[in-house]
C-alpha cells in the first residue's frame, strides 16, 4: 500500500469526509492536525505549492489535492491505482 498523509483540522467537514472515504477503503494514513500544531500549516503550504485549505492529501509524497479531488479519484477508479490496491 502507498504512504498516505493528510493535513486536517478537527472543525473541517471536508477533512472528516476524506478520512471516512479512506477509512472505508481500509487505508492507513498519517494525519497532521494544523489547528493544534500551527507549524504544520507552513509545512503543508510548502508541500502543496501554496494550497491553504484543508484537507491536503498526499499519496507517496505527491499532492493530490483535497476532499473533492480524492472523491473524483475514487469515482474514476484511479484511487485504487494510486494506493497500490491489489498489488
DSSP file (Angstrom, degrees, kcal/mol; ACC not computed):
  #  RESIDUE AA STRUCTURE BP1 BP2  ACC     N-H-->O    O-->H-N    N-H-->O    O-->H-N    TCO  KAPPA ALPHA  PHI   PSI    X-CA   Y-CA   Z-CA
    1    1 A X              0   0    0      0, 0.0    83,-0.2     0, 0.0    82,-0.1   0.000 360.0 360.0 360.0 152.7    0.0    0.0    0.0
    2    2 A X        -     0   0    0     81,-1.8     2,-0.6     1,-0.1    26,-0.2  -0.307 360.0-102.3 -75.6 160.2    1.0    3.6   -0.6
    3    3 A X        -     0   0    0     -2,-0.1    57,-3.6    26,-0.0     2,-0.5  -0.770  42.3-167.3 -83.2 122.5    2.1    6.1    2.0
    4    4 A X  E     +A   59   0A   0     -2,-0.6    26,-2.5    24,-0.4     2,-0.4  -0.956   9.9 179.2-119.1 130.3   -0.9    8.4    2.7
    5    5 A X  E     -Ab  58  30A   0     53,-2.6    53,-3.0    -2,-0.5     2,-0.4  -0.976   4.4-170.6-128.3 143.0   -0.6   11.6    4.6
    6    6 A X  E     -Ab  57  31A   0     24,-2.6    26,-2.7    -2,-0.4     2,-0.5  -0.981  14.6-149.5-140.3 125.4   -3.5   14.1    5.3
    7    7 A X  E     +Ab  56  32A   0     49,-2.7    49,-1.2    -2,-0.4    48,-0.7  -0.817  36.7 164.1 -91.5 128.1   -3.3   17.6    6.8
    8    8 A X  E     - b   0  33A   0     24,-2.9    26,-2.7    -2,-0.5    27,-0.6  -0.781  36.7-141.9-137.5 174.4   -6.6   18.3    8.6
    9    9 A X    >   -     0   0    0     -2,-0.2     3,-1.7    24,-0.2     6,-0.2  -0.982  26.2-128.8-137.8 141.5   -8.4   20.4   11.1
   10   10 A X  T 3  S+     0   0    0     -2,-0.3     6,-0.0     1,-0.3    23,-0.0   0.705 107.8  54.4 -66.0 -17.7  -10.9   19.0   13.6
   11   11 A X  T 3  S+     0   0    0      4,-0.0     2,-0.7     5,-0.0    -1,-0.3   0.349  84.7 105.5 -94.9   6.3  -13.6   21.5   12.6
   12   12 A X    <>  -     0   0    0     -3,-1.7     4,-1.8     1,-0.2    -3,-0.1  -0.789  49.9-167.4 -98.4 113.6  -13.4   20.7    8.9
   13   13 A X  H  > S+     0   0    0     -2,-0.7     4,-2.2     1,-0.2    -1,-0.2   0.847  92.2  55.5 -63.9 -35.4  -16.3   18.7    7.4
   14   14 A X  H  > S+     0   0    0      2,-0.2     4,-2.4     1,-0.2    -1,-0.2   0.867 105.1  53.4 -66.3 -35.2  -14.3   18.0    4.3
   15   15 A X  H  > S+     0   0    0      2,-0.2     4,-2.4     1,-0.2    -2,-0.2   0.927 109.5  47.9 -62.8 -45.2  -11.5   16.6    6.4
   16   16 A X  H  X S+     0   0    0     -4,-1.8     4,-2.3     1,-0.2    -2,-0.2   0.893 111.4  50.6 -63.4 -39.9  -13.9   14.2    8.0
   17   17 A X  H  X S+     0   0    0     -4,-2.2     4,-2.0     2,-0.2    -1,-0.2   0.907 110.8  48.5 -65.3 -41.9  -15.4   13.2    4.7
   18   18 A X  H  X S+     0   0    0     -4,-2.4     4,-2.3     1,-0.2    -2,-0.2   0.920 112.6  48.0 -64.3 -43.4  -12.0   12.5    3.2
   19   19 A X  H  X S+     0   0    0     -4,-2.4     4,-3.1     1,-0.2    -1,-0.2   0.873 108.2  55.5 -66.3 -36.2  -11.0   10.4    6.2
   20   20 A X  H  X S+     0   0    0     -4,-2.3     4,-2.6     2,-0.2    -1,-0.2   0.919 108.7  48.0 -61.0 -42.8  -14.3    8.5    6.0
   21   21 A X  H  X S+     0   0    0     -4,-2.0     4,-1.2     2,-0.2    -2,-0.2   0.943 114.1  45.7 -63.1 -47.0  -13.5    7.5    2.4
   22   22 A X  H  <>S+     0   0    0     -4,-2.3     5,-2.6     1,-0.2     3,-0.5   0.919 113.9  49.5 -61.9 -43.1  -10.0    6.4    3.3
   23   23 A X  H ><5S+     0   0    0     -4,-3.1     3,-1.6     1,-0.2    -1,-0.2   0.900 106.4  55.8 -62.0 -41.1  -11.3    4.5    6.4
   24   24 A X  H 3<5S+     0   0    0     -4,-2.6    -1,-0.2     1,-0.3    -2,-0.2   0.772 109.2  47.9 -64.8 -24.6  -14.0    2.8    4.3
   25   25 A X  T 3<5S-     0   0    0     -4,-1.2    -1,-0.3    -3,-0.5    -2,-0.2   0.419 116.1-116.0 -93.4   0.1  -11.2    1.5    2.0
   26   26 A X  T < 5 +     0   0    0     -3,-1.6     2,-0.4    -4,-0.3    -3,-0.2   0.756  58.5 160.8  72.4  24.2   -9.1    0.3    4.9
   27   27 A X      < -     0   0    0     -5,-2.6     2,-0.4    -6,-0.2    -1,-0.2  -0.658  33.5-142.6 -83.8 128.0   -6.4    2.8    4.0
   28   28 A X        +     0   0    0     -2,-0.4   -24,-0.4   -26,-0.2     2,-0.3  -0.721  29.5 172.6 -85.0 139.4   -3.9    3.6    6.8
   29   29 A X        -     0   0    0     -2,-0.4     2,-0.5   -26,-0.1   -24,-0.2  -0.978  34.3-122.8-146.2 156.8   -2.8    7.2    6.8
   30   30 A X  E     -b    5   0A   0    -26,-2.5   -24,-2.6    -2,-0.3     2,-0.4  -0.902  30.3-152.0-101.3 127.9   -0.8    9.7    8.9
   31   31 A X  E     -b    6   0A   0     -2,-0.5     2,-0.5   -26,-0.2   -24,-0.2  -0.845   8.8-163.9-107.1 135.7   -2.8   12.7   10.0
   32   32 A X  E     -b    7   0A   0    -26,-2.7   -24,-2.9    -2,-0.4     2,-0.8  -0.967  11.7-149.0-119.3 114.9   -1.4   16.1   10.7
   33   33 A X  E  >  -b    8   0A   0     -2,-0.5     4,-1.0   -26,-0.2     7,-0.2  -0.738  12.7-175.3 -87.8 107.1   -3.6   18.5   12.7
   34   34 A X  T  4 S+     0   0    0    -26,-2.7     7,-0.3    -2,-0.8   -25,-0.2   0.649  77.6  62.9 -78.8 -14.5   -2.8   22.0   11.5
   35   35 A X  T  4 S+     0   0    0    -27,-0.6     3,-0.3     1,-0.2    -1,-0.2   0.919 112.2  32.6 -75.0 -43.2   -5.2   23.6   14.1
   36   36 A X  T  4 S+     0   0    0      1,-0.3     2,-0.2    -3,-0.1    -2,-0.2   0.589 128.0  39.7 -92.3 -10.7   -3.4   22.4   17.2
   37   37 A X    ><  -     0   0    0     -4,-1.0     3,-2.2     1,-0.1     4,-0.4  -0.678  68.1-178.0-135.5  81.7    0.1   22.5   15.7
   38   38 A X  T >> S+     0   0    0     -3,-0.3     3,-1.3     1,-0.3     4,-0.9   0.730  76.0  70.6 -56.2 -26.1    0.3   25.6   13.5
   39   39 A X  H 3> S+     0   0    0      1,-0.3     4,-1.4     2,-0.2    -1,-0.3   0.807  90.8  62.4 -62.2 -26.0    3.9   24.9   12.4
   40   40 A X  H <> S+     0   0    0     -3,-2.2     4,-2.8     1,-0.2    -1,-0.3   0.775  91.5  65.4 -68.7 -25.6    2.4   22.1   10.3
   41   41 A X  H <> S+     0   0    0     -3,-1.3     4,-2.6    -4,-0.4    -1,-0.2   0.917 102.0  47.8 -62.5 -42.2    0.4   24.7    8.3
   42   42 A X  H  X S+     0   0    0     -4,-0.9     4,-2.1    -3,-0.2    -1,-0.2   0.891 111.6  50.3 -65.0 -39.5    3.6   26.1    6.9
   43   43 A X  H  X S+     0   0    0     -4,-1.4     4,-2.5     2,-0.2    -2,-0.2   0.926 111.1  49.3 -61.8 -45.0    4.8   22.6    6.1
   44   44 A X  H  X S+     0   0    0     -4,-2.8     4,-2.5     1,-0.2     7,-0.2   0.916 109.3  51.8 -61.1 -45.1    1.5   21.9    4.3
   45   45 A X  H  <>S+     0   0    0     -4,-2.6     5,-3.2     1,-0.2     6,-0.3   0.902 111.7  47.1 -59.5 -42.2    1.7   25.1    2.3
   46   46 A X  H ><5S+     0   0    0     -4,-2.1     3,-0.9     1,-0.2    -1,-0.2   0.920 115.7  44.0 -66.3 -44.1    5.2   24.3    1.2
   47   47 A X  H 3<5S+     0   0    0     -4,-2.5    16,-0.3     1,-0.2    -2,-0.2   0.834 115.2  47.7 -70.7 -32.0    4.4   20.7    0.2
   48   48 A X  T ><5S-     0   0    0     -4,-2.5     3,-0.8     3,-0.2    -1,-0.2   0.239 113.6-110.7 -97.6  14.0    1.1   21.7   -1.5
   49   49 A X  T < 5S-     0   0    0     -3,-0.9    -3,-0.2     1,-0.2    -4,-0.1   0.884  82.8 -41.6  58.6  41.3    2.5   24.5   -3.6
   50   50 A X  T 3 <S+     0   0    0     -5,-3.2     2,-0.3     1,-0.3    -1,-0.2   0.414  90.5 149.3  92.4  -0.6    0.6   27.1   -1.6
   51   51 A X    <   -     0   0    0     -3,-0.8    -1,-0.3    -6,-0.3    -3,-0.2  -0.531  22.0-175.5 -67.4 127.4   -2.7   25.4   -1.2
   52   52 A X        +     0   0    0     -2,-0.3     2,-0.2    -3,-0.1    -1,-0.1   0.471  46.7  91.8-109.3  -3.3   -4.0   26.7    2.1
   53   53 A X  S    S-     0   0    0      2,-0.1     2,-0.3     1,-0.0    -2,-0.0  -0.628  74.2 -92.5 -93.5 153.1   -7.3   24.8    2.6
   54   54 A X  S    S+     0   0    0     -2,-0.2   -40,-0.2     2,-0.1   -39,-0.2  -0.833  92.6  49.4-107.4 151.4   -7.6   21.5    4.5
   55   55 A X        +     0   0    0    -48,-0.7     2,-0.5    -2,-0.3    12,-0.2   0.545  60.8 176.2 -79.0 156.4   -7.6   18.7    3.9
   56   56 A X  E     -A    7   0A   0    -49,-1.2   -49,-2.7    10,-0.1     2,-0.4  -0.999  15.9-160.5-119.6 125.3   -4.4   18.4    1.8
   57   57 A X  E     -AC   6  65A   0      8,-2.9     7,-2.9    -2,-0.5     8,-0.9  -0.889   9.6-168.8-116.9 135.8   -3.8   14.8    0.9
   58   58 A X  E     -AC   5  63A   0    -53,-3.0   -53,-2.6    -2,-0.4     2,-0.5  -0.982   4.7-167.1-124.7 131.6   -0.5   13.3   -0.2
   59   59 A X  E >  S-AC   4  62A   0      3,-2.4     3,-1.6    -2,-0.4   -55,-0.2  -0.979  83.7 -15.6-118.9 118.9   -0.1    9.8   -1.7
   60   60 A X  T 3  S-     0   0    0    -57,-3.6    -1,-0.2    -2,-0.5   -56,-0.1   0.915 129.7 -54.8  49.6  47.6    3.5    8.7   -1.9
   61   61 A X  T 3  S+     0   0    0    -58,-0.4     2,-0.5     1,-0.2    -1,-0.3   0.513 113.1 119.4  68.5   8.5    4.6   12.3   -1.4
   62   62 A X  E <   -C   59   0A   0     -3,-1.6    -3,-2.4   -14,-0.0     2,-0.3  -0.918  65.1-127.6-105.0 124.7    2.6   13.5   -4.3
   63   63 A X  E     +C   58   0A   0     -2,-0.5    -5,-0.2   -16,-0.3     3,-0.1  -0.532  27.1 177.5 -70.3 127.0   -0.1   16.1   -3.5
   64   64 A X  E     -     0   0A   0     -7,-2.9     2,-0.4     1,-0.4    -1,-0.2   0.501  42.3-120.0-105.3  -7.1   -3.5   15.0   -4.9
   65   65 A X  E     -C   57   0A   0     -8,-0.9    -8,-2.9     4,-0.1    -1,-0.4  -0.836  44.1 -44.4 107.8-144.9   -5.4   18.0   -3.5
   66   66 A X  S  > S-     0   0    0     -2,-0.4     4,-2.2   -10,-0.2     5,-0.1  -0.092  75.1 -57.5-111.9-153.2   -8.3   17.9   -1.1
   67   67 A X  H  > S+     0   0    0    -12,-0.2     4,-2.5     1,-0.2     5,-0.2   0.897 127.9  52.0 -62.1 -45.3  -11.6   16.0   -0.5
   68   68 A X  H  > S+     0   0    0      1,-0.2     4,-2.2     2,-0.2    -1,-0.2   0.923 111.8  46.5 -60.1 -44.5  -13.2   16.8   -3.8
   69   69 A X  H  > S+     0   0    0      2,-0.2     4,-2.4     1,-0.2    -1,-0.2   0.885 110.4  53.5 -65.6 -38.7  -10.1   15.5   -5.7
   70   70 A X  H  X S+     0   0    0     -4,-2.2     4,-2.0     1,-0.2    -2,-0.2   0.931 111.1  45.9 -60.7 -45.8  -10.0   12.4   -3.5
   71   71 A X  H  X S+     0   0    0     -4,-2.5     4,-2.6     2,-0.2    -2,-0.2   0.857 110.5  53.6 -68.1 -34.3  -13.6   11.6   -4.3
   72   72 A X  H  X S+     0   0    0     -4,-2.2     4,-2.0    -5,-0.2     6,-0.3   0.912 108.3  49.9 -64.4 -41.5  -13.0   12.3   -8.0
   73   73 A X  H  X>S+     0   0    0     -4,-2.4     6,-1.9     1,-0.2     5,-1.0   0.893 111.6  49.1 -62.7 -39.4  -10.1    9.8   -8.0
   74   74 A X  H ><5S+     0   0    0     -4,-2.0     3,-0.8     4,-0.2    -2,-0.2   0.928 110.4  50.1 -65.1 -45.0  -12.4    7.2   -6.3
   75   75 A X  H 3<5S+     0   0    0     -4,-2.6    -1,-0.2     1,-0.2    -2,-0.2   0.841 112.5  47.1 -63.7 -33.7  -15.2    7.8   -8.8
   76   76 A X  H 3<5S-     0   0    0     -4,-2.0    -1,-0.2    -5,-0.2    -2,-0.2   0.593 111.1-120.1 -83.8 -10.6  -12.8    7.3  -11.7
   77   77 A X  T <X5S+     0   0    0     -3,-0.8     4,-0.7    -4,-0.7     3,-0.3   0.386  85.6 112.5  86.5  -3.8  -11.2    4.2  -10.2
   78   78 A X  H  >< +     0   0    0     -5,-1.0     4,-2.3    -6,-0.3     5,-0.2   0.756  59.3  72.0 -74.7 -24.6   -7.8    5.9  -10.2
   79   79 A X  H  > S+     0   0    0     -6,-1.9     4,-2.4     1,-0.2    -1,-0.2   0.915  94.8  52.7 -59.8 -43.1   -7.6    6.0   -6.4
   80   80 A X  H  >>S+     0   0    0     -3,-0.3     5,-2.2    -7,-0.3     4,-0.8   0.891 108.8  50.9 -59.2 -39.2   -7.1    2.2   -6.1
   81   81 A X  H ><5S+     0   0    0     -4,-0.7     3,-0.6     1,-0.2    -1,-0.2   0.926 111.1  47.4 -63.4 -44.7   -4.2    2.5   -8.6
   82   82 A X  H 3<5S+     0   0    0     -4,-2.3    -2,-0.2     1,-0.2    -1,-0.2   0.861 112.5  49.6 -65.1 -34.9   -2.6    5.3   -6.6
   83   83 A X  H 3<5S-     0   0    0     -4,-2.4   -81,-1.8    -5,-0.2    -1,-0.2   0.615 110.3-122.6 -79.9 -11.6   -3.0    3.4   -3.4
   84   84 A X  T X<5 +     0   0    0     -4,-0.8     3,-1.7    -3,-0.6    -3,-0.2   0.732  45.5 176.1  77.5  21.4   -1.5    0.2   -4.9
   85   85 A X  T 3 < +     0   0    0     -5,-2.2    -1,-0.2     1,-0.3    -2,-0.0  -0.346  65.5  18.1 -62.0 136.5   -4.6   -1.8   -4.1
   86   86 A X  T 3         0   0    0      1,-0.1    -1,-0.3    -2,-0.0    -2,-0.1   0.531 360.0 360.0  82.3   5.6   -4.4   -5.3   -5.5
   87   87 A X    <         0   0    0     -3,-1.7    -2,-0.1    -6,-0.0    -1,-0.1   0.446 360.0 360.0 -96.9 360.0   -0.6   -5.2   -5.9
